[in-house]
């Protein structure tokens, strides 16, 4: 199970090496021996220039870059056009080139895993992949708890990585929330749904969704969980 204090450590890392080591440790605790995180400021930037961290075997990384295998990597093509994760196994790879790509990857112990698209509100694009050398994670797409846990890692990894991007924008001004927006945000951090919050605060679910929509806009994010991550990062709310 992912521990919140380990996720928060990602924000305390001063160097990209300590950051990546922390991320790899979190992934390892979830049963994934290899992890890759790559991101570019926007889709027009060549993927070869991405901020990239992985503990994949060195020879495979060299082969991947030299042969520009991202052009046949189904995880990359999927993530470019989707916000949904892709769980991959032998059946994911179609056609001769992709089959050869998969066979090469297996030779380096990269047999099955799951890749999450990274799409930032400012146009950032990237991929976060969790990989194992065996087939035990092939059915992960049917395991809601695992997907939710890895999605949480994805959100914290993305938000904490932005300081390492070249030409990263200056930190935004402190977000100002209304008292009710802040109250809703704290309950969201506690894992409550809109309906549950409406019962706690004695108002309609539509009202809660209105406040949630407002604070997502103020944080310039797409999901309520991303808003929680940003609020924790800026010190607006403190995990209990």
C-alpha positions as CSV (number, residue, x, y, z in Angstrom):
1,X,0.0,0.0,0.0
2,X,1.3,3.5,-0.9
3,X,2.1,5.6,2.2
4,X,1.3,9.3,2.0
5,X,4.5,10.3,3.7
6,X,6.5,8.6,1.0
7,X,4.6,10.4,-1.7
8,X,5.2,13.7,0.0
9,X,8.9,13.0,0.1
10,X,8.9,13.5,-3.7
11,X,8.4,17.3,-3.1
12,X,11.4,17.5,-0.7
13,X,13.9,16.1,-3.2
14,X,16.4,18.8,-4.2
15,X,17.9,16.9,-7.1
16,X,16.4,14.9,-9.9
17,X,18.5,11.9,-8.8
18,X,17.1,11.8,-5.3
19,X,13.7,12.4,-6.7
20,X,13.9,9.5,-9.1
21,X,15.4,7.2,-6.4
22,X,12.4,8.1,-4.2
23,X,9.9,7.3,-7.0
24,X,11.6,4.0,-7.8
25,X,11.4,3.0,-4.2
26,X,7.7,3.8,-4.1
27,X,7.1,1.7,-7.2
28,X,9.2,-1.1,-5.8
29,X,7.0,-1.2,-2.7
30,X,4.1,-1.8,-5.0
31,X,5.8,-4.8,-6.6
32,X,7.3,-3.2,-9.7
33,X,11.0,-3.7,-10.3
34,X,11.3,-1.1,-13.1
35,X,9.9,2.4,-13.5
36,X,10.1,5.0,-16.2
37,X,9.1,8.6,-16.0
38,X,9.4,10.9,-19.0
39,X,7.9,14.3,-19.6
40,X,8.2,17.3,-22.1
41,X,6.9,20.8,-21.6
42,X,4.4,20.3,-24.6
43,X,3.8,17.8,-27.4
44,X,5.7,20.0,-29.9
45,X,8.9,19.3,-28.1
46,X,10.8,16.3,-29.4
47,X,10.4,13.3,-27.1
48,X,14.2,12.7,-27.3
49,X,14.7,15.9,-25.2
50,X,12.3,14.7,-22.4
51,X,13.2,15.0,-18.7
52,X,13.6,11.2,-18.3
53,X,14.3,9.0,-15.3
54,X,14.2,5.3,-15.3
55,X,15.9,2.3,-13.7
56,X,15.5,0.2,-16.8
57,X,18.7,-1.7,-17.8
58,X,21.3,0.7,-19.3
59,X,21.7,-1.4,-22.5
60,X,18.0,-1.3,-23.1
61,X,17.8,2.5,-22.6
62,X,20.7,2.9,-25.0
63,X,19.0,0.7,-27.6
64,X,15.7,2.5,-27.1
65,X,17.2,5.9,-27.7
66,X,19.6,4.9,-30.5
67,X,16.9,3.2,-32.5
68,X,14.2,5.8,-31.6
69,X,11.9,3.0,-30.5
70,X,9.3,5.4,-29.1
71,X,8.0,5.4,-32.7
72,X,6.9,1.8,-32.3
73,X,6.2,1.7,-28.6
74,X,2.4,1.2,-28.2
75,X,2.5,2.7,-24.7
76,X,3.8,6.0,-26.1
77,X,1.3,6.2,-29.0
78,X,-1.6,5.3,-26.6
79,X,-0.6,8.0,-24.0
80,X,-0.3,10.6,-26.7
81,X,-4.0,10.4,-27.4
82,X,-5.6,9.2,-24.2
83,X,-5.9,10.0,-20.5
84,X,-6.5,6.4,-19.6
85,X,-3.7,4.0,-18.5
86,X,-2.8,1.1,-20.6
87,X,-1.9,-2.3,-19.0
88,X,0.4,-4.1,-21.4
89,X,1.2,-7.7,-22.0
90,X,2.1,-9.8,-25.2
91,X,-1.4,-9.1,-26.6
92,X,-0.8,-5.3,-26.5
93,X,1.9,-5.5,-29.2
94,X,0.5,-5.8,-32.8
95,X,2.4,-6.3,-36.0
96,X,6.0,-7.4,-36.7
97,X,7.7,-4.2,-35.5
98,X,5.8,-4.1,-32.2
99,X,6.4,-7.8,-31.6
100,X,10.1,-7.4,-32.2
101,X,10.1,-4.4,-29.9
102,X,8.3,-6.5,-27.2
103,X,10.7,-9.4,-27.6
104,X,13.7,-7.1,-27.2
105,X,12.1,-5.6,-24.0
106,X,11.5,-9.0,-22.6
107,X,15.2,-9.8,-23.1
108,X,15.9,-7.1,-20.6
109,X,13.3,-8.2,-18.0
110,X,10.6,-5.8,-19.1
111,X,7.7,-8.2,-19.6
112,X,4.5,-6.7,-18.4
113,X,3.3,-3.5,-16.8
114,X,1.1,-0.5,-16.9
115,X,1.7,3.0,-18.4
116,X,0.0,6.2,-17.3
117,X,-0.4,9.2,-19.6
118,X,0.8,12.5,-18.1
119,X,-1.2,15.5,-19.4
120,X,-0.6,18.8,-17.6
121,X,-2.9,21.8,-17.5
122,X,-0.1,23.8,-19.2
123,X,0.3,21.4,-22.1
124,X,2.9,19.1,-20.5
125,X,3.0,15.6,-21.9
126,X,4.6,12.5,-20.6
127,X,4.5,8.8,-19.6
128,X,4.9,7.0,-16.3
129,X,5.4,3.2,-16.6
130,X,5.5,0.6,-13.9
131,X,7.0,-2.7,-15.2
132,X,7.8,-6.1,-13.9
133,X,9.8,-9.0,-15.3
134,X,7.0,-11.6,-14.8
135,X,3.3,-11.8,-15.8
136,X,1.7,-11.4,-12.4
137,X,0.5,-7.8,-13.3
138,X,-1.2,-8.8,-16.6
139,X,-4.6,-8.6,-15.0
140,X,-4.0,-5.3,-13.3
141,X,-6.5,-3.6,-15.6
142,X,-9.2,-5.5,-13.7
143,X,-7.9,-4.5,-10.3
144,X,-9.5,-1.2,-9.3
145,X,-7.5,-0.8,-6.1
146,X,-4.2,-1.2,-7.9
147,X,-5.2,1.2,-10.6
148,X,-6.3,3.8,-8.1
149,X,-3.1,3.5,-6.1
150,X,-0.9,3.8,-9.1
151,X,-2.9,6.8,-10.3
152,X,-2.2,8.5,-7.0
153,X,1.6,7.9,-7.5
154,X,1.2,9.3,-11.0
155,X,-0.4,12.6,-9.7
156,X,2.3,13.1,-7.0
157,X,5.1,12.2,-9.4
158,X,3.9,14.6,-12.0
159,X,3.3,17.5,-9.7
160,X,6.7,17.1,-7.9
161,X,8.6,16.7,-11.2
162,X,7.7,20.1,-12.7
163,X,10.7,21.9,-11.0
164,X,13.0,19.7,-13.0
165,X,11.6,20.6,-16.4
166,X,13.8,23.0,-18.4
167,X,12.3,26.4,-18.6
168,X,9.7,25.5,-16.0
169,X,7.3,28.4,-15.2
170,X,7.6,30.3,-12.0
171,X,5.5,28.9,-9.1
172,X,1.9,30.3,-9.3
173,X,0.7,32.8,-6.8
174,X,-1.0,31.4,-3.7
175,X,-4.5,30.2,-4.5
176,X,-7.3,31.9,-2.6
177,X,-10.3,29.7,-1.8
178,X,-13.5,30.6,-0.2
179,X,-14.2,29.0,3.2
180,X,-16.7,26.6,1.7
181,X,-14.3,25.6,-1.1
182,X,-11.5,25.0,1.4
183,X,-13.9,22.9,3.5
184,X,-14.9,20.8,0.5
185,X,-11.3,20.4,-0.5
186,X,-10.4,19.1,3.0
187,X,-13.2,16.5,2.8
188,X,-12.0,15.5,-0.7
189,X,-8.6,14.9,0.7
190,X,-10.2,12.7,3.3
191,X,-11.6,10.5,0.5
192,X,-15.2,11.7,0.6
193,X,-17.4,11.7,-2.5
194,X,-19.6,14.7,-3.4
195,X,-22.6,13.0,-2.1
196,X,-20.9,12.2,1.3
197,X,-19.7,15.8,1.6
198,X,-23.3,17.0,0.9
199,X,-24.6,15.0,3.8
200,X,-21.8,16.2,6.1
201,X,-22.4,19.9,5.2
202,X,-26.2,19.6,4.8
203,X,-26.5,20.9,1.3
204,X,-27.2,19.5,-2.1
205,X,-24.7,17.4,-4.1
206,X,-24.9,19.9,-6.9
207,X,-23.7,22.6,-4.6
208,X,-20.7,20.5,-3.6
209,X,-19.9,19.8,-7.3
210,X,-20.1,23.6,-7.9
211,X,-17.5,24.3,-5.2
212,X,-15.3,21.4,-6.4
213,X,-15.5,22.8,-10.0
214,X,-14.5,26.2,-8.7
215,X,-11.4,25.0,-6.8
216,X,-10.3,22.8,-9.8
217,X,-10.4,25.9,-12.0
218,X,-8.4,28.0,-9.4
219,X,-5.7,25.3,-9.3
220,X,-5.9,24.9,-13.1
221,X,-6.2,21.1,-12.9
222,X,-8.5,18.5,-14.4
223,X,-9.3,16.3,-11.3
224,X,-10.1,16.9,-7.7
225,X,-7.2,14.7,-6.7
226,X,-4.7,16.9,-8.6
227,X,-6.2,19.9,-6.7
228,X,-5.5,18.1,-3.4
229,X,-1.9,17.4,-4.5
230,X,-1.4,21.1,-5.4
231,X,-3.0,22.3,-2.2
232,X,-0.7,20.1,-0.1
233,X,2.3,21.2,-2.1
234,X,1.5,24.9,-1.4
235,X,0.7,24.3,2.2
236,X,-2.9,25.3,1.8
237,X,-4.0,22.1,3.5
238,X,-2.1,19.7,5.7
239,X,-2.6,15.9,5.7
240,X,-3.8,14.6,9.0
